[in-house]
Amino acid sequence: MSKFKIRHVTKYTYEDLVRDSANQIMLYPIQDDKQDVQQHTILITDNPMVHEHTDYYGNKVGTFTHAQPHQMLMIDSQLLVITLHREMPKDNEPADRQWHELKNLRHDLMFIDFLLQEKFTAFAELEKIVAAEMTKNFSPLASAINLCQYVFESFTYRKGITTVETTVDEIWKLKTGVCQDFAHVLLVMLRLMNIPARYVSGYICPNKSGMRGEGATHAWVEAYIPSYGWLGLDPTNNCLVNETHVRLAVGKNFSDCSPVRGTYRGTSNHTLEVSVSVSYEDGRSSMGDSEIIFSEPPTTSVYNNSFRKHQEMQQQ
């Protein structure tokens, strides 16, 4: 069991007054038998009414509009959460029985979305790697772990090379990226093996372990393992997800889990600052550098609130 205090601040500063800022936030941590949300507060500039709903995948989503003219917008999420240790799968059932069970899930509405593939030119190359893995006749669990390790060893972790709009083809060619890229490649490979897989957005709280992804929101994958359920795999750190990971949302891919997205009316000239800090039970605190992004020159009177840039800064 681990306890974390997490603060996630998003701040927009505009060159001139803007208005009609309409936003969607997915900053609400998942509450279940492995994650106990003890306190959670979201503070927003001028305290607009936040309307909450649950989306198709069970995520809590908030929407709000700041209609009045303003020159700064800050979203400050403060969280106290306890994560519990997860028992790992035993993998005692015969592999062929597990693969047969997965095959039967292809027409199950609960899993269809997590088996969908996007079209891309590198598909054939990925198919060869997956086919080679399948010839080993390992269990779904063993194969999923092997593919996680493959992504970890075959790709270089480097910030600033990719964006959230970078395609799987581009990631495959670059062999470089951050957590969202590692997760998207692993999603493709797991689904090619007919293992349902979903994208997870959240935080990583490694304390002194030096794991990648601290100081920003993190991303990983959950694979469905027969007789166990959803198992978290973190290809950025080549590990099984446990109590160091705090989950915010799940979906088919990143676009289903974006922490903040929105539009506003006014000048596009603004800066965006994002920071995530974590406090641990031993008194230690960690904080990623507050990143600053400047917008492009104006092109229209309605802007996308740096939706793409915010995503890039969050998922590392």
Secondary structure, 3 states (H helix, E strand, C coil): CEEEEEEEEEEEEEEEEEEEEEEEECCCCCCECCEEEEEEEEEECCCCCCEEEECCCCCEEEEEEECCCEEEEEEEEEEEEEECCCCCCCCCCCHHHHHHHHHHHHHCCCCHHHHCCCCCCCHHHHHHHHHHHHCCCCCHHHHHHHHHHHHHHHCEECCCCCCCCCCHHHHHHHCEECHHHHHHHHHHHHHHCCCCEEEEEEEECCCCCCCCCCCCEEEEEEEEECCCEEEEEECCCCEECCCCEEEEEEECCHHHCCCEEEEEECCCCEEEEEEEEEEECCCCEEECCCEEEECCCCCCCEECCCHHHHHHHHEC
